[in-house]
Amino acid sequence: SHIMSEYVRMTDTERDQIDQDAQVFMRTCADAIHQLRTEAHKGVQSTQVKEHRTAVLDFIEDYLKRVCKLYSEQRAIRVKRVIDKKRL
């Protein structure tokens, strides 16, 4: 209970700011991956290097998609709770 007494709840404004920042960050990451993908093969002659870079970028892109999905699920839970509170 001591830990809970020190726990401070976030305000809706703080949650909204985190949501906004997260969306900007995810968009920035997606843009960076796209830019890396276009530049990854410039000047590279080796097929092995090209395949390796493609695999790494595919992995990073997949990871970002999983993070975005998790974020969307968490945000949906938050929205559902807000709607449920308003109904009460």
C-alpha positions in Angstrom: 0.0 0.0 0.0 3.0 2.3 0.6 3.9 2.0 -3.1 0.3 2.7 -4.2 0.2 5.8 -2.0 3.1 7.2 -3.9 1.6 6.3 -7.3 0.3 9.3 -9.1 -2.2 8.8 -11.8 -1.6 10.3 -15.2 -4.0 12.9 -16.5 -5.9 12.5 -19.7 -3.9 15.3 -21.1 -0.7 13.4 -20.3 -2.1 10.3 -21.9 -3.1 12.2 -25.0 0.4 13.7 -25.2 1.9 10.2 -25.0 -0.4 9.0 -27.7 0.5 11.8 -30.0 4.2 11.4 -29.3 4.0 7.7 -29.9 2.2 8.2 -33.2 4.9 10.7 -34.4 7.6 8.3 -33.3 6.1 5.3 -35.1 5.7 7.4 -38.2 9.3 8.7 -38.0 10.5 5.1 -37.6 8.5 3.9 -40.6 9.9 6.7 -42.7 13.4 6.0 -41.6 13.1 2.3 -42.5 11.7 3.3 -45.9 14.6 5.7 -46.4 17.1 3.0 -45.4 15.5 0.5 -47.7 15.9 2.9 -50.7 19.6 3.6 -49.8 20.5 0.1 -48.7 21.5 -1.2 -52.1 23.2 1.8 -53.5 26.7 1.0 -54.6 26.6 -2.6 -53.3 27.8 -5.2 -55.7 27.5 -8.3 -53.4 24.3 -10.2 -53.6 25.0 -11.5 -50.1 25.2 -8.0 -48.7 22.0 -7.0 -50.4 20.2 -10.0 -49.1 21.5 -9.4 -45.6 20.5 -5.8 -45.6 17.0 -6.7 -46.9 16.6 -9.3 -44.2 17.7 -6.9 -41.5 15.3 -4.2 -42.7 12.5 -6.8 -43.0 13.1 -7.8 -39.4 13.1 -4.2 -38.2 10.0 -3.4 -40.1 8.2 -6.4 -38.7 9.2 -5.4 -35.2 7.9 -1.9 -35.7 4.6 -3.4 -37.0 4.3 -5.6 -33.9 5.0 -2.6 -31.7 2.3 -0.5 -33.6 -0.2 -3.4 -33.2 0.5 -3.6 -29.4 0.2 0.2 -29.1 -3.1 0.1 -31.0 -4.5 -2.6 -28.8 -3.5 -0.7 -25.7 -5.0 2.5 -27.0 -8.3 0.6 -27.9 -8.5 -0.6 -24.3 -8.0 3.0 -23.1 -10.7 4.3 -25.4 -13.1 1.5 -24.3 -12.6 2.4 -20.7 -13.3 6.1 -21.4 -16.5 5.1 -23.2 -17.5 2.8 -20.4 -16.9 5.5 -17.8 -19.1 8.0 -19.8 -21.9 5.4 -20.0 -21.9 5.1 -16.2 
